[in-house]
Amino acid sequence: MRVAFRKMHGIGNDFVVLDLRDGAPAPTPALARALADRHRGVGFDQLVTLSPAEAGSGADAVVGFLNADGSPSGACGNGARCAALLLMEESGRDSVALRTEAGLLTARRASDGLITVDMGPPRLGWREVPLAFEADVDAPPLSTPHPATAVSALSMGNPHCVLFVADAEAAPLETLGPALERDRLFPERANVEFAQVIDRGAVRARVWERGAGVTLACGSGACAVGVAAMRRGLVDRRVAVRLDGGTLTIEWPETPGAGVLMTGPAATVFDGELSAGFLAGVEAA
Ligand SMILES: N[C@H](CCC[C@H](N)C(=O)O)C(=O)O
């Protein structure tokens, strides 16, 4: 069996894209983990799969995401931009629709070669995050001690914990990230963002991702940071979220039910094909 893939990234959040539209089998968590290995595999933060969309569903493809540890993710903003780029290049169109676990997401070309994805509305109920028990999502009772002045929990189709800190550069990502990811408040674990408001138009944020660890960027995390800061009245409804790998623009119109618009680049690195030996090694393990 030949398994072709495409390596892509969005401001350094990197992906292996597997096109399953020809009926190829879905990757197992073991294949994801082997592929994610940056020495013995290809290396990625998330594995992105493209599957055929049902006729008449309005979607161009069904897009799925697996983390480097093999666990599923309901949403992935940077991966959605990359999937959209692939589908736009293939079809020659300037807008596409992706069916994801978080819903039908529309993506379109923006100026300067960037891509905007409507990530859908944030989910702000405690059950939707989800939290383990009923609690205020704007003051979630974390068990893990932390240096934040304010905390917000919310879902963009995947769970996020946004911690507002005075200095994002000094945030202990490597130690607090994994502790907060597995805080008992989060039954499905959480992505963790340390956010420092710079001014009404900019936030500096650093990310520890559920199932992937420190990443250079996280699109859904940038949306979560933007939404949390907007809900607290700390920034305007359009904000630049500066991540380690680059900047995403997050806009959340005030219209009721509006989705969060995320704009940023997407890039193709190379196309490749997995060797029979690699696949056999995963099977045998
Ligand atoms: N890098 C992704 C998010 C991955 C989230 C994943 N780590 C999870 O388990 O929810 C993004 O650009 O939105």
The ligand as an SDF file (V2000), in Angstrom:
LIG
                    3D

 13 12  0  0  0  0  0  0  0  0999 V2000
   -3.0990   23.3710   16.8250 N   0  0  0  0  0  0  0  0  0  0  0  0
   -4.5390   23.4120   16.8030 C   0  0  0  0  0  0  0  0  0  0  0  0
   -5.2360   23.0110   18.0320 C   0  0  0  0  0  0  0  0  0  0  0  0
   -5.0210   21.6070   18.4170 C   0  0  0  0  0  0  0  0  0  0  0  0
   -5.8030   21.3170   19.6400 C   0  0  0  0  0  0  0  0  0  0  0  0
   -5.4900   19.9980   20.1730 C   0  0  0  0  0  0  0  0  0  0  0  0
   -4.2060   19.9790   20.8190 N   0  0  0  0  0  0  0  0  0  0  0  0
   -6.5910   19.5050   21.1140 C   0  0  0  0  0  0  0  0  0  0  0  0
   -6.3930   18.4260   21.6790 O   0  0  0  0  0  0  0  0  0  0  0  0
   -7.6330   20.1370   21.2440 O   0  0  0  0  0  0  0  0  0  0  0  0
   -5.0640   24.7290   16.3310 C   0  0  0  0  0  0  0  0  0  0  0  0
   -4.4120   25.3860   15.5340 O   0  0  0  0  0  0  0  0  0  0  0  0
   -6.1830   25.1040   16.7120 O   0  0  0  0  0  0  0  0  0  0  0  0
  1  2  1  0
  2  3  1  0
  2 11  1  0
  3  4  1  0
  4  5  1  0
  5  6  1  0
  6  7  1  0
  6  8  1  0
  8  9  2  0
  8 10  1  0
 11 12  2  0
 11 13  1  0
M  END
$$$$
